[in-house]
Amino acid sequence: MLGKLLLFPVTGPLKGIVSLAEKIAEQVNLENMDKGKVTKELLELQVQLDLGRISEAEYAEREKELLEKLEEITAMEREEEV
């Protein structure tokens, strides 16, 4: 007990930092697994292609990444339902 009390000035802030890092990681994960956000990115990508701001190759590469992410999100949602 005395050891915990003496080490609190060091361990207290450290535990707070670890907790904050965990919360940030959780929020980033939630944002990365948002179907609506990925769908919006797909639409924005299509607009960029239509406006000639990106090449067909860039479009195809990014579209593939986004569609894979959508599949991953859908698979995770199915796992959570079970």
Backbone as numpy.savetxt, mean C-alpha at the origin, in Angstrom:
# Nx Ny Nz CAx CAy CAz Cx Cy Cz
11.29 -4.77 38.18 10.47 -3.58 38.18 11.34 -2.32 38.18
12.37 -2.31 39.00 13.26 -1.16 39.08 14.00 -0.98 37.74
14.36 -2.11 37.13 15.06 -2.06 35.84 14.18 -1.41 34.77
12.89 -1.77 34.75 11.97 -1.18 33.78 11.84 0.32 34.02
11.78 0.69 35.27 11.63 2.10 35.62 12.87 2.89 35.21
14.03 2.32 35.45 15.27 3.01 35.11 15.49 3.10 33.59
15.02 2.09 32.87 15.20 2.06 31.42 14.09 2.77 30.66
13.04 3.20 31.36 11.90 3.82 30.68 12.29 5.01 29.80
13.20 5.89 30.23 13.56 7.00 29.34 14.09 6.55 27.97
14.62 5.34 27.91 15.13 4.82 26.64 14.07 3.96 25.94
13.45 3.04 26.68 12.52 2.10 26.07 11.17 2.73 25.77
10.75 3.70 26.54 9.46 4.35 26.32 9.36 4.97 24.93
10.28 5.88 24.59 10.24 6.46 23.25 10.44 5.42 22.14
11.27 4.43 22.40 11.52 3.39 21.41 10.24 2.61 21.11
9.49 2.27 22.14 8.23 1.56 21.94 7.24 2.43 21.17
7.25 3.72 21.43 6.38 4.65 20.70 6.73 4.71 19.23
8.01 4.72 18.95 8.47 4.76 17.55 8.09 3.47 16.83
8.26 2.34 17.49 7.89 1.06 16.89 6.39 1.02 16.62
5.61 1.47 17.57 4.15 1.50 17.41 3.76 2.39 16.25
4.37 3.55 16.14 4.08 4.48 15.05 4.45 3.85 13.70
5.59 3.19 13.63 6.02 2.54 12.39 5.05 1.45 11.99
4.53 0.70 12.95 3.55 -0.34 12.66 2.26 0.26 12.11
1.82 1.36 12.68 0.60 2.01 12.21 0.78 2.57 10.80
1.94 3.13 10.53 2.21 3.66 9.19 2.22 2.52 8.18
2.88 1.42 8.52 2.92 0.27 7.61 1.52 -0.28 7.34
0.69 -0.32 8.37 -0.69 -0.79 8.21 -1.48 0.13 7.27
-1.31 1.44 7.43 -2.02 2.40 6.58 -1.56 2.29 5.13
-0.26 2.14 4.93 0.28 1.99 3.57 -0.29 0.73 2.93
-0.36 -0.34 3.70 -0.90 -1.60 3.19 -2.37 -1.43 2.81
-3.14 -0.74 3.62 -4.55 -0.51 3.30 -4.70 0.30 2.02
-3.88 1.32 1.87 -3.96 2.14 0.67 -3.55 1.37 -0.58
-2.57 0.50 -0.42 -2.11 -0.30 -1.56 -3.13 -1.37 -1.94
-4.02 -1.72 -1.05 -4.99 -2.78 -1.31 -6.39 -2.21 -1.54
-6.48 -0.99 -2.03 -7.75 -0.34 -2.29 -8.11 -0.51 -3.77
-9.15 -1.31 -4.04 -9.58 -1.56 -5.42 -9.93 -0.26 -6.14
-10.61 0.62 -5.46 -11.02 1.88 -6.07 -9.83 2.71 -6.52
-8.78 2.73 -5.70 -7.58 3.49 -6.05 -6.90 2.89 -7.28
-6.82 1.56 -7.33 -6.18 0.90 -8.47 -7.00 1.12 -9.73
-8.32 1.04 -9.62 -9.19 1.29 -10.78 -9.02 2.72 -11.28
-8.92 3.65 -10.36 -8.71 5.05 -10.73 -7.38 5.21 -11.45
-6.35 4.53 -10.97 -5.04 4.59 -11.62 -5.11 4.03 -13.04
-5.90 2.97 -13.22 -6.07 2.41 -14.56 -6.73 3.42 -15.50
-7.75 4.10 -15.00 -8.43 5.11 -15.81 -7.50 6.27 -16.15
-6.73 6.72 -15.17 -5.79 7.81 -15.40 -4.72 7.39 -16.40
-4.32 6.14 -16.32 -3.34 5.62 -17.27 -3.88 5.66 -18.69
-5.14 5.27 -18.85 -5.78 5.30 -20.17 -5.84 6.72 -20.72
-6.16 7.67 -19.85 -6.22 9.08 -20.26 -4.83 9.55 -20.71
-3.81 9.18 -19.96 -2.44 9.56 -20.32 -2.07 9.02 -21.70
-2.48 7.79 -21.97 -2.22 7.20 -23.30 -2.99 7.95 -24.37
-4.26 8.20 -24.12 -5.10 8.89 -25.10 -4.58 10.29 -25.42
-4.01 10.95 -24.43 -3.47 12.30 -24.63 -2.06 12.28 -25.21
-1.50 11.09 -25.38 -0.17 10.97 -25.96 0.96 11.29 -25.00
0.68 11.28 -23.72 1.69 11.61 -22.72 2.58 10.42 -22.37
2.11 9.21 -22.68 2.91 8.02 -22.47 2.84 7.15 -23.73
3.83 6.30 -23.88 3.87 5.43 -25.05 3.03 4.18 -24.82
2.79 3.45 -25.90 2.06 2.18 -25.79 2.81 1.21 -24.88
4.13 1.21 -24.98 4.94 0.30 -24.16 4.81 0.64 -22.67
4.88 1.94 -22.36 4.71 2.37 -20.97 3.32 2.00 -20.46
2.33 2.22 -21.30 0.96 1.88 -20.94 0.83 0.39 -20.65
1.34 -0.44 -21.54 1.21 -1.88 -21.40 1.90 -2.37 -20.12
3.07 -1.82 -19.84 3.82 -2.24 -18.65 3.07 -1.87 -17.37
2.64 -0.62 -17.30 1.95 -0.14 -16.09 0.58 -0.82 -15.94
-0.12 -1.03 -17.07 -1.41 -1.69 -17.02 -1.26 -3.10 -16.46
-0.23 -3.80 -16.90 0.02 -5.16 -16.41 0.22 -5.15 -14.90
1.01 -4.20 -14.40 1.26 -4.09 -12.97 -0.04 -3.84 -12.20
-0.85 -2.92 -12.71 -2.10 -2.58 -12.03 -3.10 -3.73 -12.05
-3.19 -4.44 -13.17 -4.10 -5.58 -13.25 -3.65 -6.70 -12.32
-2.34 -6.90 -12.19 -1.83 -7.90 -11.24 -2.19 -7.50 -9.81
-2.08 -6.20 -9.53 -2.43 -5.72 -8.19 -3.92 -5.96 -7.91
-4.78 -5.70 -8.91 -6.21 -5.95 -8.75 -6.48 -7.43 -8.47
-5.79 -8.30 -9.19 -5.95 -9.74 -8.95 -5.52 -10.11 -7.54
-4.43 -9.52 -7.09 -3.92 -9.78 -5.74 -4.93 -9.33 -4.68
-5.49 -8.15 -4.89 -6.49 -7.62 -3.95 -7.71 -8.54 -3.91
-8.17 -8.95 -5.08 -9.34 -9.82 -5.16 -9.07 -11.15 -4.47
-7.88 -11.70 -4.66 -7.52 -12.97 -4.01 -7.49 -12.81 -2.50
-6.95 -11.69 -2.02 -6.91 -11.45 -0.58 -8.32 -11.30 -0.01
-9.19 -10.62 -0.74 -10.58 -10.46 -0.29 -11.27 -11.81 -0.18
-11.02 -12.69 -1.14 -11.62 -14.03 -1.11 -11.12 -14.81 0.10
-9.82 -14.69 0.41 -9.25 -15.39 1.56 -9.90 -14.90 2.86
-10.15 -13.60 2.93 -10.73 -13.02 4.15 -12.17 -13.47 4.33
-12.87 -13.73 3.23 -14.27 -14.16 3.31 -14.40 -15.57 3.87
-13.38 -16.38 3.65 -13.43 -17.79 4.08 -13.19 -17.93 5.53
